[in-house]
Every structure is written in C-alpha cells, then in structure tokens.
Amino acid sequence: MPDSLIDATEPELEAGRLLFARECTFLLGAVSLDDLPDNGLPEIAFAGRSNVGKSSLINALTNRKTLARTSNTPGRTQQLNFFDLGGRL
C-alpha cells in the first residue's frame, strides 16, 4: 500500500486491531426501522451491493468464520444485522 493512504499512528492502528480482536457477538437482525436497537453506542456500517463480501469482511475482521452468515446466493440478507463488540460498538 502506498504510504499516502495510511494516515494513522501506530497506537491508533493497534487500537483498531484490538477493537475487533475482543469478544464480538450477534445482537439482532432488524427487518424494520421499529426494530433498530437504541443502545447509545457508536456504530460502524458496512454497505454495498449484493454478494460483494460484507459478511466475509466482518468475519475476517473479527477472526471468526461464522459470526456473520455468508451465502453464495445474492440477496439472501433481508435485514440489518447488528453485532456487539463487547459493549464498545
């Protein structure tokens, strides 16, 4: 990667690594706006076209193979999935 793309200090990079290295669990799947959680925590969102690897990215970041369910069939996820990163996010 070119150095111009990285604008973080070593402590910031380590904090980011540790964020996803700790406990992470599936919280809930929301099918409507009324189902959205209201826990007051910051959120990270992954958005993208169908079948581009959003769930695989979540699994890779958390070093878990089955935290976020993956499928070879496009359009399988019909809800917003929320995960708890140890009460931090």
PDB file of N, CA, C and O in Angstrom:
ATOM      1  N   MET A   1       0.831  -1.179   0.000  1.00  0.00           N
ATOM      2  CA  MET A   1       0.000   0.000   0.000  1.00  0.00           C
ATOM      3  C   MET A   1       0.876   1.243   0.000  1.00  0.00           C
ATOM      4  O   MET A   1       1.857   1.302   0.741  1.00  0.00           O
ATOM      5  N   PRO A   2       0.550   2.215  -0.796  1.00  0.00           N
ATOM      6  CA  PRO A   2       1.315   3.458  -0.745  1.00  0.00           C
ATOM      7  C   PRO A   2       1.139   4.129   0.611  1.00  0.00           C
ATOM      8  O   PRO A   2       0.058   4.082   1.199  1.00  0.00           O
ATOM      9  N   ASP A   3       2.209   4.757   1.107  1.00  0.00           N
ATOM     10  CA  ASP A   3       2.146   5.423   2.405  1.00  0.00           C
ATOM     11  C   ASP A   3       1.095   6.520   2.447  1.00  0.00           C
ATOM     12  O   ASP A   3       0.580   6.832   3.521  1.00  0.00           O
ATOM     13  N   SER A   4       0.766   7.111   1.312  1.00  0.00           N
ATOM     14  CA  SER A   4      -0.188   8.216   1.291  1.00  0.00           C
ATOM     15  C   SER A   4      -1.604   7.777   1.691  1.00  0.00           C
ATOM     16  O   SER A   4      -2.427   8.626   2.032  1.00  0.00           O
ATOM     17  N   LEU A   5      -1.901   6.488   1.657  1.00  0.00           N
ATOM     18  CA  LEU A   5      -3.225   6.005   2.028  1.00  0.00           C
ATOM     19  C   LEU A   5      -3.371   5.791   3.529  1.00  0.00           C
ATOM     20  O   LEU A   5      -4.492   5.708   4.032  1.00  0.00           O
ATOM     21  N   ILE A   6      -2.271   5.702   4.243  1.00  0.00           N
ATOM     22  CA  ILE A   6      -2.312   5.435   5.677  1.00  0.00           C
ATOM     23  C   ILE A   6      -2.022   6.724   6.430  1.00  0.00           C
ATOM     24  O   ILE A   6      -0.940   7.297   6.305  1.00  0.00           O
ATOM     25  N   ASP A   7      -2.993   7.174   7.210  1.00  0.00           N
ATOM     26  CA  ASP A   7      -2.826   8.396   7.984  1.00  0.00           C
ATOM     27  C   ASP A   7      -3.193   8.111   9.438  1.00  0.00           C
ATOM     28  O   ASP A   7      -4.061   8.767  10.015  1.00  0.00           O
ATOM     29  N   ALA A   8      -2.517   7.121  10.019  1.00  0.00           N
ATOM     30  CA  ALA A   8      -2.788   6.741  11.403  1.00  0.00           C
ATOM     31  C   ALA A   8      -1.473   6.436  12.102  1.00  0.00           C
ATOM     32  O   ALA A   8      -0.520   5.953  11.490  1.00  0.00           O
ATOM     33  N   THR A   9      -1.443   6.728  13.394  1.00  0.00           N
ATOM     34  CA  THR A   9      -0.258   6.428  14.190  1.00  0.00           C
ATOM     35  C   THR A   9      -0.276   4.951  14.573  1.00  0.00           C
ATOM     36  O   THR A   9      -1.307   4.288  14.458  1.00  0.00           O
ATOM     37  N   GLU A  10       0.844   4.448  15.019  1.00  0.00           N
ATOM     38  CA  GLU A  10       0.908   3.052  15.465  1.00  0.00           C
ATOM     39  C   GLU A  10      -0.080   2.774  16.602  1.00  0.00           C
ATOM     40  O   GLU A  10      -0.755   1.745  16.573  1.00  0.00           O
ATOM     41  N   PRO A  11      -0.189   3.664  17.610  1.00  0.00           N
ATOM     42  CA  PRO A  11      -1.185   3.410  18.662  1.00  0.00           C
ATOM     43  C   PRO A  11      -2.625   3.377  18.120  1.00  0.00           C
ATOM     44  O   PRO A  11      -3.445   2.596  18.603  1.00  0.00           O
ATOM     45  N   GLU A  12      -2.933   4.210  17.132  1.00  0.00           N
ATOM     46  CA  GLU A  12      -4.274   4.193  16.537  1.00  0.00           C
ATOM     47  C   GLU A  12      -4.530   2.891  15.786  1.00  0.00           C
ATOM     48  O   GLU A  12      -5.617   2.320  15.877  1.00  0.00           O
ATOM     49  N   LEU A  13      -3.531   2.426  15.048  1.00  0.00           N
ATOM     50  CA  LEU A  13      -3.667   1.161  14.329  1.00  0.00           C
ATOM     51  C   LEU A  13      -3.861  -0.002  15.300  1.00  0.00           C
ATOM     52  O   LEU A  13      -4.666  -0.898  15.049  1.00  0.00           O
ATOM     53  N   GLU A  14      -3.121   0.018  16.405  1.00  0.00           N
ATOM     54  CA  GLU A  14      -3.250  -1.047  17.404  1.00  0.00           C
ATOM     55  C   GLU A  14      -4.626  -1.007  18.072  1.00  0.00           C
ATOM     56  O   GLU A  14      -5.218  -2.054  18.335  1.00  0.00           O
ATOM     57  N   ALA A  15      -5.135   0.191  18.344  1.00  0.00           N
ATOM     58  CA  ALA A  15      -6.473   0.314  18.934  1.00  0.00           C
ATOM     59  C   ALA A  15      -7.529  -0.239  17.984  1.00  0.00           C
ATOM     60  O   ALA A  15      -8.477  -0.888  18.426  1.00  0.00           O
ATOM     61  N   GLY A  16      -7.379   0.006  16.696  1.00  0.00           N
ATOM     62  CA  GLY A  16      -8.305  -0.538  15.707  1.00  0.00           C
ATOM     63  C   GLY A  16      -8.232  -2.050  15.639  1.00  0.00           C
ATOM     64  O   GLY A  16      -9.258  -2.719  15.523  1.00  0.00           O
ATOM     65  N   ARG A  17      -7.030  -2.591  15.711  1.00  0.00           N
ATOM     66  CA  ARG A  17      -6.870  -4.045  15.692  1.00  0.00           C
ATOM     67  C   ARG A  17      -7.522  -4.669  16.921  1.00  0.00           C
ATOM     68  O   ARG A  17      -8.218  -5.678  16.816  1.00  0.00           O
ATOM     69  N   LEU A  18      -7.295  -4.067  18.085  1.00  0.00           N
ATOM     70  CA  LEU A  18      -7.855  -4.604  19.326  1.00  0.00           C
ATOM     71  C   LEU A  18      -9.376  -4.484  19.379  1.00  0.00           C
ATOM     72  O   LEU A  18     -10.040  -5.295  20.024  1.00  0.00           O
ATOM     73  N   LEU A  19      -9.927  -3.483  18.709  1.00  0.00           N
ATOM     74  CA  LEU A  19     -11.374  -3.303  18.696  1.00  0.00           C
ATOM     75  C   LEU A  19     -12.073  -4.556  18.200  1.00  0.00           C
ATOM     76  O   LEU A  19     -13.071  -4.984  18.780  1.00  0.00           O
ATOM     77  N   PHE A  20     -11.556  -5.144  17.132  1.00  0.00           N
ATOM     78  CA  PHE A  20     -12.182  -6.322  16.548  1.00  0.00           C
ATOM     79  C   PHE A  20     -11.623  -7.627  17.107  1.00  0.00           C
ATOM     80  O   PHE A  20     -12.168  -8.693  16.821  1.00  0.00           O
ATOM     81  N   ALA A  21     -10.550  -7.571  17.898  1.00  0.00           N
ATOM     82  CA  ALA A  21      -9.928  -8.783  18.425  1.00  0.00           C
ATOM     83  C   ALA A  21     -10.636  -9.290  19.683  1.00  0.00           C
ATOM     84  O   ALA A  21     -10.480 -10.452  20.058  1.00  0.00           O
ATOM     85  N   ARG A  22     -11.395  -8.441  20.318  1.00  0.00           N
ATOM     86  CA  ARG A  22     -12.088  -8.841  21.545  1.00  0.00           C
ATOM     87  C   ARG A  22     -13.426  -9.500  21.228  1.00  0.00           C
ATOM     88  O   ARG A  22     -13.764  -9.706  20.062  1.00  0.00           O
ATOM     89  N   GLU A  23     -14.179  -9.825  22.264  1.00  0.00           N
ATOM     90  CA  GLU A  23     -15.457 -10.520  22.108  1.00  0.00           C
ATOM     91  C   GLU A  23     -16.393  -9.781  21.153  1.00  0.00           C
ATOM     92  O   GLU A  23     -16.534  -8.560  21.227  1.00  0.00           O
ATOM     93  N   CYS A  24     -17.020 -10.525  20.269  1.00  0.00           N
ATOM     94  CA  CYS A  24     -17.982  -9.977  19.321  1.00  0.00           C
ATOM     95  C   CYS A  24     -19.111 -10.990  19.153  1.00  0.00           C
ATOM     96  O   CYS A  24     -18.863 -12.162  18.872  1.00  0.00           O
ATOM     97  N   THR A  25     -20.351 -10.534  19.324  1.00  0.00           N
ATOM     98  CA  THR A  25     -21.495 -11.436  19.230  1.00  0.00           C
ATOM     99  C   THR A  25     -22.588 -10.825  18.356  1.00  0.00           C
ATOM    100  O   THR A  25     -22.688  -9.605  18.224  1.00  0.00           O
ATOM    101  N   PHE A  26     -23.405 -11.698  17.762  1.00  0.00           N
ATOM    102  CA  PHE A  26     -24.570 -11.248  17.013  1.00  0.00           C
ATOM    103  C   PHE A  26     -25.575 -10.687  17.999  1.00  0.00           C
ATOM    104  O   PHE A  26     -25.883 -11.330  19.003  1.00  0.00           O
ATOM    105  N   LEU A  27     -26.092  -9.497  17.731  1.00  0.00           N
ATOM    106  CA  LEU A  27     -27.040  -8.850  18.632  1.00  0.00           C
ATOM    107  C   LEU A  27     -28.477  -9.074  18.160  1.00  0.00           C
ATOM    108  O   LEU A  27     -29.288  -9.646  18.889  1.00  0.00           O
ATOM    109  N   LEU A  28     -28.795  -8.624  16.939  1.00  0.00           N
ATOM    110  CA  LEU A  28     -30.139  -8.808  16.409  1.00  0.00           C
ATOM    111  C   LEU A  28     -30.179  -8.488  14.924  1.00  0.00           C
ATOM    112  O   LEU A  28     -29.278  -7.845  14.385  1.00  0.00           O
ATOM    113  N   GLY A  29     -31.229  -8.943  14.283  1.00  0.00           N
ATOM    114  CA  GLY A  29     -31.496  -8.610  12.892  1.00  0.00           C
ATOM    115  C   GLY A  29     -32.757  -7.768  12.840  1.00  0.00           C
ATOM    116  O   GLY A  29     -33.808  -8.199  13.314  1.00  0.00           O
ATOM    117  N   ALA A  30     -32.668  -6.570  12.269  1.00  0.00           N
ATOM    118  CA  ALA A  30     -33.810  -5.656  12.205  1.00  0.00           C
ATOM    119  C   ALA A  30     -34.416  -5.687  10.809  1.00  0.00           C
ATOM    120  O   ALA A  30     -33.724  -5.455   9.818  1.00  0.00           O
ATOM    121  N   VAL A  31     -35.714  -5.976  10.736  1.00  0.00           N
ATOM    122  CA  VAL A  31     -36.397  -6.010   9.441  1.00  0.00           C
ATOM    123  C   VAL A  31     -37.166  -4.720   9.172  1.00  0.00           C
ATOM    124  O   VAL A  31     -37.603  -4.490   8.044  1.00  0.00           O
ATOM    125  N   SER A  32     -37.337  -3.876  10.190  1.00  0.00           N
ATOM    126  CA  SER A  32     -37.988  -2.579  10.001  1.00  0.00           C
ATOM    127  C   SER A  32     -37.312  -1.550  10.899  1.00  0.00           C
ATOM    128  O   SER A  32     -36.552  -1.904  11.801  1.00  0.00           O
ATOM    129  N   LEU A  33     -37.592  -0.278  10.646  1.00  0.00           N
ATOM    130  CA  LEU A  33     -36.983   0.786  11.444  1.00  0.00           C
ATOM    131  C   LEU A  33     -37.389   0.693  12.909  1.00  0.00           C
ATOM    132  O   LEU A  33     -36.634   1.111  13.787  1.00  0.00           O
ATOM    133  N   ASP A  34     -38.562   0.156  13.179  1.00  0.00           N
ATOM    134  CA  ASP A  34     -39.015  -0.007  14.567  1.00  0.00           C
ATOM    135  C   ASP A  34     -38.172  -1.012  15.340  1.00  0.00           C
ATOM    136  O   ASP A  34     -38.156  -0.998  16.571  1.00  0.00           O
ATOM    137  N   ASP A  35     -37.471  -1.883  14.620  1.00  0.00           N
ATOM    138  CA  ASP A  35     -36.661  -2.924  15.256  1.00  0.00           C
ATOM    139  C   ASP A  35     -35.232  -2.477  15.562  1.00  0.00           C
ATOM    140  O   ASP A  35     -34.479  -3.223  16.188  1.00  0.00           O
ATOM    141  N   LEU A  36     -34.846  -1.275  15.133  1.00  0.00           N
ATOM    142  CA  LEU A  36     -33.467  -0.828  15.324  1.00  0.00           C
ATOM    143  C   LEU A  36     -33.144  -0.698  16.805  1.00  0.00           C
ATOM    144  O   LEU A  36     -33.974  -0.217  17.576  1.00  0.00           O
ATOM    145  N   PRO A  37     -31.950  -1.120  17.214  1.00  0.00           N
ATOM    146  CA  PRO A  37     -31.571  -1.009  18.628  1.00  0.00           C
ATOM    147  C   PRO A  37     -31.302   0.445  19.004  1.00  0.00           C
ATOM    148  O   PRO A  37     -30.870   1.241  18.170  1.00  0.00           O
ATOM    149  N   ASP A  38     -31.556   0.778  20.245  1.00  0.00           N
ATOM    150  CA  ASP A  38     -31.297   2.127  20.749  1.00  0.00           C
ATOM    151  C   ASP A  38     -30.422   1.997  21.985  1.00  0.00           C
ATOM    152  O   ASP A  38     -30.883   2.181  23.112  1.00  0.00           O
ATOM    153  N   ASN A  39     -29.140   1.674  21.756  1.00  0.00           N
ATOM    154  CA  ASN A  39     -28.251   1.442  22.893  1.00  0.00           C
ATOM    155  C   ASN A  39     -27.277   2.584  23.131  1.00  0.00           C
ATOM    156  O   ASN A  39     -26.488   2.524  24.074  1.00  0.00           O
ATOM    157  N   GLY A  40     -27.308   3.624  22.302  1.00  0.00           N
ATOM    158  CA  GLY A  40     -26.464   4.789  22.514  1.00  0.00           C
ATOM    159  C   GLY A  40     -24.995   4.584  22.198  1.00  0.00           C
ATOM    160  O   GLY A  40     -24.186   5.475  22.457  1.00  0.00           O
ATOM    161  N   LEU A  41     -24.628   3.439  21.648  1.00  0.00           N
ATOM    162  CA  LEU A  41     -23.232   3.172  21.313  1.00  0.00           C
ATOM    163  C   LEU A  41     -22.924   3.631  19.894  1.00  0.00           C
ATOM    164  O   LEU A  41     -23.826   3.694  19.058  1.00  0.00           O
ATOM    165  N   PRO A  42     -21.665   3.952  19.609  1.00  0.00           N
ATOM    166  CA  PRO A  42     -21.279   4.262  18.226  1.00  0.00           C
ATOM    167  C   PRO A  42     -21.498   3.042  17.336  1.00  0.00           C
ATOM    168  O   PRO A  42     -21.525   1.908  17.814  1.00  0.00           O
ATOM    169  N   GLU A  43     -21.654   3.289  16.036  1.00  0.00           N
ATOM    170  CA  GLU A  43     -21.888   2.200  15.091  1.00  0.00           C
ATOM    171  C   GLU A  43     -20.914   2.283  13.929  1.00  0.00           C
ATOM    172  O   GLU A  43     -20.461   3.364  13.554  1.00  0.00           O
ATOM    173  N   ILE A  44     -20.602   1.129  13.369  1.00  0.00           N
ATOM    174  CA  ILE A  44     -19.848   1.016  12.125  1.00  0.00           C
ATOM    175  C   ILE A  44     -20.775   0.320  11.146  1.00  0.00           C
ATOM    176  O   ILE A  44     -21.351  -0.718  11.472  1.00  0.00           O
ATOM    177  N   ALA A  45     -20.926   0.876   9.952  1.00  0.00           N
ATOM    178  CA  ALA A  45     -21.829   0.280   8.957  1.00  0.00           C
ATOM    179  C   ALA A  45     -21.037  -0.206   7.756  1.00  0.00           C
ATOM    180  O   ALA A  45     -20.115   0.465   7.291  1.00  0.00           O
ATOM    181  N   PHE A  46     -21.405  -1.377   7.260  1.00  0.00           N
ATOM    182  CA  PHE A  46     -20.861  -1.917   6.019  1.00  0.00           C
ATOM    183  C   PHE A  46     -22.006  -1.945   5.018  1.00  0.00           C
ATOM    184  O   PHE A  46     -23.007  -2.629   5.231  1.00  0.00           O
ATOM    185  N   ALA A  47     -21.860  -1.213   3.943  1.00  0.00           N
ATOM    186  CA  ALA A  47     -22.897  -1.171   2.913  1.00  0.00           C
ATOM    187  C   ALA A  47     -22.267  -1.502   1.572  1.00  0.00           C
ATOM    188  O   ALA A  47     -21.110  -1.164   1.319  1.00  0.00           O
ATOM    189  N   GLY A  48     -23.021  -2.154   0.727  1.00  0.00           N
ATOM    190  CA  GLY A  48     -22.507  -2.491  -0.595  1.00  0.00           C
ATOM    191  C   GLY A  48     -23.513  -3.298  -1.373  1.00  0.00           C
ATOM    192  O   GLY A  48     -24.561  -3.692  -0.861  1.00  0.00           O
ATOM    193  N   ARG A  49     -23.177  -3.532  -2.601  1.00  0.00           N
ATOM    194  CA  ARG A  49     -24.046  -4.305  -3.479  1.00  0.00           C
ATOM    195  C   ARG A  49     -24.189  -5.735  -2.964  1.00  0.00           C
ATOM    196  O   ARG A  49     -23.461  -6.172  -2.072  1.00  0.00           O
ATOM    197  N   SER A  50     -25.121  -6.431  -3.536  1.00  0.00           N
ATOM    198  CA  SER A  50     -25.388  -7.811  -3.153  1.00  0.00           C
ATOM    199  C   SER A  50     -24.208  -8.715  -3.486  1.00  0.00           C
ATOM    200  O   SER A  50     -23.629  -8.637  -4.570  1.00  0.00           O
ATOM    201  N   ASN A  51     -23.864  -9.577  -2.525  1.00  0.00           N
ATOM    202  CA  ASN A  51     -22.860 -10.624  -2.742  1.00  0.00           C
ATOM    203  C   ASN A  51     -21.452 -10.101  -3.041  1.00  0.00           C
ATOM    204  O   ASN A  51     -20.747 -10.659  -3.881  1.00  0.00           O
ATOM    205  N   VAL A  52     -21.042  -9.021  -2.347  1.00  0.00           N
ATOM    206  CA  VAL A  52     -19.698  -8.474  -2.567  1.00  0.00           C
ATOM    207  C   VAL A  52     -18.736  -8.783  -1.432  1.00  0.00           C
ATOM    208  O   VAL A  52     -17.553  -8.456  -1.530  1.00  0.00           O
ATOM    209  N   GLY A  53     -19.212  -9.410  -0.349  1.00  0.00           N
ATOM    210  CA  GLY A  53     -18.309  -9.822   0.713  1.00  0.00           C
ATOM    211  C   GLY A  53     -18.416  -9.055   2.012  1.00  0.00           C
ATOM    212  O   GLY A  53     -17.468  -9.058   2.797  1.00  0.00           O
ATOM    213  N   LYS A  54     -19.535  -8.398   2.269  1.00  0.00           N
ATOM    214  CA  LYS A  54     -19.686  -7.650   3.518  1.00  0.00           C
ATOM    215  C   LYS A  54     -19.601  -8.578   4.729  1.00  0.00           C
ATOM    216  O   LYS A  54     -18.891  -8.278   5.689  1.00  0.00           O
ATOM    217  N   SER A  55     -20.310  -9.686   4.693  1.00  0.00           N
ATOM    218  CA  SER A  55     -20.271 -10.642   5.808  1.00  0.00           C
ATOM    219  C   SER A  55     -18.895 -11.276   5.937  1.00  0.00           C
ATOM    220  O   SER A  55     -18.412 -11.492   7.048  1.00  0.00           O
ATOM    221  N   SER A  56     -18.271 -11.571   4.824  1.00  0.00           N
ATOM    222  CA  SER A  56     -16.915 -12.140   4.860  1.00  0.00           C
ATOM    223  C   SER A  56     -15.932 -11.154   5.469  1.00  0.00           C
ATOM    224  O   SER A  56     -15.016 -11.563   6.182  1.00  0.00           O
ATOM    225  N   LEU A  57     -16.103  -9.862   5.205  1.00  0.00           N
ATOM    226  CA  LEU A  57     -15.241  -8.841   5.800  1.00  0.00           C
ATOM    227  C   LEU A  57     -15.422  -8.801   7.312  1.00  0.00           C
ATOM    228  O   LEU A  57     -14.442  -8.728   8.054  1.00  0.00           O
ATOM    229  N   ILE A  58     -16.668  -8.848   7.771  1.00  0.00           N
ATOM    230  CA  ILE A  58     -16.925  -8.864   9.218  1.00  0.00           C
ATOM    231  C   ILE A  58     -16.273 -10.084   9.857  1.00  0.00           C
ATOM    232  O   ILE A  58     -15.649  -9.972  10.912  1.00  0.00           O
ATOM    233  N   ASN A  59     -16.411 -11.240   9.230  1.00  0.00           N
ATOM    234  CA  ASN A  59     -15.789 -12.459   9.761  1.00  0.00           C
ATOM    235  C   ASN A  59     -14.270 -12.342   9.783  1.00  0.00           C
ATOM    236  O   ASN A  59     -13.632 -12.798  10.732  1.00  0.00           O
ATOM    237  N   ALA A  60     -13.685 -11.741   8.758  1.00  0.00           N
ATOM    238  CA  ALA A  60     -12.228 -11.588   8.707  1.00  0.00           C
ATOM    239  C   ALA A  60     -11.740 -10.608   9.777  1.00  0.00           C
ATOM    240  O   ALA A  60     -10.734 -10.868  10.436  1.00  0.00           O
ATOM    241  N   LEU A  61     -12.436  -9.495   9.954  1.00  0.00           N
ATOM    242  CA  LEU A  61     -12.032  -8.504  10.957  1.00  0.00           C
ATOM    243  C   LEU A  61     -12.080  -9.068  12.370  1.00  0.00           C
ATOM    244  O   LEU A  61     -11.240  -8.735  13.206  1.00  0.00           O
ATOM    245  N   THR A  62     -13.058  -9.919  12.634  1.00  0.00           N
ATOM    246  CA  THR A  62     -13.223 -10.479  13.977  1.00  0.00           C
ATOM    247  C   THR A  62     -12.522 -11.822  14.149  1.00  0.00           C
ATOM    248  O   THR A  62     -12.552 -12.411  15.229  1.00  0.00           O
ATOM    249  N   ASN A  63     -11.892 -12.304  13.080  1.00  0.00           N
ATOM    250  CA  ASN A  63     -11.192 -13.589  13.093  1.00  0.00           C
ATOM    251  C   ASN A  63     -12.136 -14.729  13.487  1.00  0.00           C
ATOM    252  O   ASN A  63     -11.754 -15.646  14.213  1.00  0.00           O
ATOM    253  N   ARG A  64     -13.371 -14.651  12.995  1.00  0.00           N
ATOM    254  CA  ARG A  64     -14.377 -15.687  13.234  1.00  0.00           C
ATOM    255  C   ARG A  64     -14.911 -16.125  11.882  1.00  0.00           C
ATOM    256  O   ARG A  64     -15.123 -15.289  11.004  1.00  0.00           O
ATOM    257  N   LYS A  65     -15.128 -17.397  11.702  1.00  0.00           N
ATOM    258  CA  LYS A  65     -15.592 -17.908  10.407  1.00  0.00           C
ATOM    259  C   LYS A  65     -17.103 -17.835  10.234  1.00  0.00           C
ATOM    260  O   LYS A  65     -17.590 -17.760   9.106  1.00  0.00           O
ATOM    261  N   THR A  66     -17.848 -17.856  11.328  1.00  0.00           N
ATOM    262  CA  THR A  66     -19.302 -17.958  11.209  1.00  0.00           C
ATOM    263  C   THR A  66     -20.070 -16.896  11.985  1.00  0.00           C
ATOM    264  O   THR A  66     -21.266 -17.066  12.219  1.00  0.00           O
ATOM    265  N   LEU A  67     -19.427 -15.811  12.391  1.00  0.00           N
ATOM    266  CA  LEU A  67     -20.143 -14.762  13.124  1.00  0.00           C
ATOM    267  C   LEU A  67     -21.237 -14.160  12.244  1.00  0.00           C
ATOM    268  O   LEU A  67     -22.407 -14.135  12.625  1.00  0.00           O
ATOM    269  N   ALA A  68     -20.851 -13.679  11.072  1.00  0.00           N
ATOM    270  CA  ALA A  68     -21.821 -13.157  10.106  1.00  0.00           C
ATOM    271  C   ALA A  68     -22.076 -14.252   9.075  1.00  0.00           C
ATOM    272  O   ALA A  68     -21.141 -14.737   8.437  1.00  0.00           O
ATOM    273  N   ARG A  69     -23.318 -14.636   8.914  1.00  0.00           N
ATOM    274  CA  ARG A  69     -23.653 -15.717   7.987  1.00  0.00           C
ATOM    275  C   ARG A  69     -23.371 -15.287   6.554  1.00  0.00           C
ATOM    276  O   ARG A  69     -23.711 -14.175   6.150  1.00  0.00           O
ATOM    277  N   THR A  70     -22.752 -16.170   5.798  1.00  0.00           N
ATOM    278  CA  THR A  70     -22.439 -15.900   4.398  1.00  0.00           C
ATOM    279  C   THR A  70     -23.224 -16.854   3.510  1.00  0.00           C
ATOM    280  O   THR A  70     -23.663 -17.920   3.942  1.00  0.00           O
ATOM    281  N   SER A  71     -23.387 -16.440   2.256  1.00  0.00           N
ATOM    282  CA  SER A  71     -24.121 -17.267   1.303  1.00  0.00           C
ATOM    283  C   SER A  71     -23.589 -17.000  -0.096  1.00  0.00           C
ATOM    284  O   SER A  71     -23.137 -15.895  -0.395  1.00  0.00           O
ATOM    285  N   ASN A  72     -23.644 -17.998  -0.937  1.00  0.00           N
ATOM    286  CA  ASN A  72     -23.288 -17.817  -2.342  1.00  0.00           C
ATOM    287  C   ASN A  72     -24.460 -17.278  -3.152  1.00  0.00           C
ATOM    288  O   ASN A  72     -24.298 -16.908  -4.315  1.00  0.00           O
ATOM    289  N   THR A  73     -25.639 -17.234  -2.539  1.00  0.00           N
ATOM    290  CA  THR A  73     -26.840 -16.758  -3.222  1.00  0.00           C
ATOM    291  C   THR A  73     -27.013 -15.260  -2.995  1.00  0.00           C
ATOM    292  O   THR A  73     -27.184 -14.837  -1.852  1.00  0.00           O
ATOM    293  N   PRO A  74     -26.972 -14.446  -4.049  1.00  0.00           N
ATOM    294  CA  PRO A  74     -27.154 -12.997  -3.891  1.00  0.00           C
ATOM    295  C   PRO A  74     -28.534 -12.667  -3.318  1.00  0.00           C
ATOM    296  O   PRO A  74     -29.528 -13.316  -3.642  1.00  0.00           O
ATOM    297  N   GLY A  75     -28.573 -11.648  -2.464  1.00  0.00           N
ATOM    298  CA  GLY A  75     -29.843 -11.167  -1.934  1.00  0.00           C
ATOM    299  C   GLY A  75     -30.406 -11.946  -0.771  1.00  0.00           C
ATOM    300  O   GLY A  75     -31.580 -11.776  -0.441  1.00  0.00           O
ATOM    301  N   ARG A  76     -29.621 -12.792  -0.138  1.00  0.00           N
ATOM    302  CA  ARG A  76     -30.121 -13.611   0.976  1.00  0.00           C
ATOM    303  C   ARG A  76     -30.434 -12.778   2.221  1.00  0.00           C
ATOM    304  O   ARG A  76     -31.417 -13.049   2.911  1.00  0.00           O
ATOM    305  N   THR A  77     -29.615 -11.777   2.514  1.00  0.00           N
ATOM    306  CA  THR A  77     -29.817 -10.974   3.715  1.00  0.00           C
ATOM    307  C   THR A  77     -30.951  -9.985   3.469  1.00  0.00           C
ATOM    308  O   THR A  77     -30.854  -9.134   2.584  1.00  0.00           O
ATOM    309  N   GLN A  78     -32.014 -10.094   4.242  1.00  0.00           N
ATOM    310  CA  GLN A  78     -33.184  -9.234   4.085  1.00  0.00           C
ATOM    311  C   GLN A  78     -33.407  -8.376   5.330  1.00  0.00           C
ATOM    312  O   GLN A  78     -34.531  -7.959   5.611  1.00  0.00           O
ATOM    313  N   GLN A  79     -32.336  -8.119   6.069  1.00  0.00           N
ATOM    314  CA  GLN A  79     -32.450  -7.342   7.298  1.00  0.00           C
ATOM    315  C   GLN A  79     -31.127  -6.656   7.588  1.00  0.00           C
ATOM    316  O   GLN A  79     -30.105  -6.973   6.978  1.00  0.00           O
ATOM    317  N   LEU A  80     -31.151  -5.718   8.519  1.00  0.00           N
ATOM    318  CA  LEU A  80     -29.921  -5.100   9.014  1.00  0.00           C
ATOM    319  C   LEU A  80     -29.455  -5.917  10.209  1.00  0.00           C
ATOM    320  O   LEU A  80     -30.195  -6.085  11.178  1.00  0.00           O
ATOM    321  N   ASN A  81     -28.236  -6.424  10.142  1.00  0.00           N
ATOM    322  CA  ASN A  81     -27.705  -7.242  11.229  1.00  0.00           C
ATOM    323  C   ASN A  81     -26.824  -6.393  12.130  1.00  0.00           C
ATOM    324  O   ASN A  81     -25.989  -5.624  11.654  1.00  0.00           O
ATOM    325  N   PHE A  82     -27.015  -6.536  13.428  1.00  0.00           N
ATOM    326  CA  PHE A  82     -26.259  -5.785  14.421  1.00  0.00           C
ATOM    327  C   PHE A  82     -25.428  -6.749  15.255  1.00  0.00           C
ATOM    328  O   PHE A  82     -25.887  -7.825  15.640  1.00  0.00           O
ATOM    329  N   PHE A  83     -24.191  -6.333  15.525  1.00  0.00           N
ATOM    330  CA  PHE A  83     -23.259  -7.121  16.317  1.00  0.00           C
ATOM    331  C   PHE A  83     -22.770  -6.262  17.470  1.00  0.00           C
ATOM    332  O   PHE A  83     -22.644  -5.045  17.334  1.00  0.00           O
ATOM    333  N   ASP A  84     -22.496  -6.888  18.595  1.00  0.00           N
ATOM    334  CA  ASP A  84     -21.986  -6.196  19.777  1.00  0.00           C
ATOM    335  C   ASP A  84     -20.502  -6.502  19.910  1.00  0.00           C
ATOM    336  O   ASP A  84     -20.104  -7.661  20.020  1.00  0.00           O
ATOM    337  N   LEU A  85     -19.692  -5.459  19.900  1.00  0.00           N
ATOM    338  CA  LEU A  85     -18.247  -5.623  20.085  1.00  0.00           C
ATOM    339  C   LEU A  85     -17.912  -5.376  21.552  1.00  0.00           C
ATOM    340  O   LEU A  85     -17.267  -4.384  21.891  1.00  0.00           O
ATOM    341  N   GLY A  86     -18.348  -6.271  22.406  1.00  0.00           N
ATOM    342  CA  GLY A  86     -18.037  -6.193  23.830  1.00  0.00           C
ATOM    343  C   GLY A  86     -18.540  -4.932  24.500  1.00  0.00           C
ATOM    344  O   GLY A  86     -17.904  -4.436  25.430  1.00  0.00           O
ATOM    345  N   GLY A  87     -19.682  -4.394  24.047  1.00  0.00           N
ATOM    346  CA  GLY A  87     -20.245  -3.188  24.648  1.00  0.00           C
ATOM    347  C   GLY A  87     -19.572  -1.904  24.207  1.00  0.00           C
ATOM    348  O   GLY A  87     -19.890  -0.832  24.722  1.00  0.00           O
ATOM    349  N   ARG A  88     -18.636  -1.995  23.249  1.00  0.00           N
ATOM    350  CA  ARG A  88     -17.936  -0.798  22.777  1.00  0.00           C
ATOM    351  C   ARG A  88     -18.576  -0.228  21.522  1.00  0.00           C
ATOM    352  O   ARG A  88     -18.544   0.983  21.304  1.00  0.00           O
ATOM    353  N   LEU A  89     -19.147  -1.074  20.710  1.00  0.00           N
ATOM    354  CA  LEU A  89     -19.815  -0.660  19.460  1.00  0.00           C
ATOM    355  C   LEU A  89     -21.048  -1.506  19.275  1.00  0.00           C
ATOM    356  O   LEU A  89     -21.771  -1.338  18.293  1.00  0.00           O
TER     357      LEU A  89
END
